[in-house]
Amino acid sequence: MKRGDLYRVIHPSARDPKRSRVFVVVSRQTLIVSRFSTVICAPIYSAHDGLSTQVAVDEEVGLKHASSIHCDELVSLPKSMLTNYIGSLSPEKTRALNQALRIALGIVE
């Protein structure tokens, strides 16, 4: 598992109406390989509102259709739930994700 990997999670939460949802791992690699049992992930939705905190992704990363990563909805998921690997972000999409995360978290450079 590494930062930028996409995983399909079955029943991610009781609040999510979908049976499964794809998430992208956004935690730093040090945390991912540590003894911590969870990692921070961003959900992927089919809706894309054009917000600066969303990153457009599509079939190129293993999805069935155009979607977007929503960086305003970060969640902590157990690593044990991340078993159905879908694909990985390209370096270009990873840079876009980093920028969207900076905006979502209010980090000024």
Residue pairs with C-beta under 8 A, 6 or more apart in sequence:
1 25
1 32
1 39
1 79
1 82
2 25
2 29
2 32
2 88
3 25
3 26
3 27
3 28
3 29
3 32
3 94
4 24
4 25
4 88
4 89
4 93
4 94
4 97
5 24
5 25
5 82
5 85
5 87
5 88
5 89
6 22
6 23
6 24
6 25
6 44
6 61
6 62
6 63
6 85
6 86
6 87
6 88
6 89
7 22
7 23
7 25
7 41
7 81
7 82
7 83
7 84
7 85
7 86
8 20
8 21
8 22
8 84
8 86
9 20
9 21
9 22
9 23
9 77
9 81
9 82
9 84
10 19
10 20
10 81
10 84
11 19
11 20
12 20
12 21
12 23
12 43
12 75
12 77
12 81
13 75
21 43
21 44
21 45
22 43
22 44
22 63
22 67
22 86
23 41
23 42
23 43
23 44
23 75
23 77
23 82
24 41
24 42
24 44
24 69
24 89
24 97
25 32
25 39
25 40
25 41
25 82
26 39
26 40
26 41
26 42
26 71
26 74
26 97
26 101
27 39
27 40
27 41
31 39
31 40
32 39
32 79
37 78
37 79
37 80
38 76
38 77
38 78
38 79
39 76
39 77
39 79
39 82
40 74
40 75
40 76
41 74
41 75
41 76
41 77
41 82
42 69
42 70
42 71
42 73
42 74
42 75
42 97
42 101
43 69
43 70
43 73
43 75
44 57
44 63
44 67
44 68
44 69
44 70
45 67
45 68
45 70
46 65
46 66
46 67
47 68
48 54
48 56
48 66
48 67
48 68
49 68
51 72
52 99
52 100
52 103
53 70
53 71
53 72
53 100
53 103
53 104
54 68
54 69
54 70
54 71
54 100
55 68
55 69
55 71
55 93
55 96
55 97
55 100
56 66
56 67
56 68
57 63
57 66
57 67
57 68
57 69
57 89
57 93
58 65
58 66
58 67
59 65
59 66
60 90
61 86
61 87
61 88
61 89
61 90
61 93
62 86
62 87
62 88
63 86
63 87
69 97
69 100
71 97
71 100
71 101
71 103
71 104
72 104
74 104
89 97
101 107
102 109
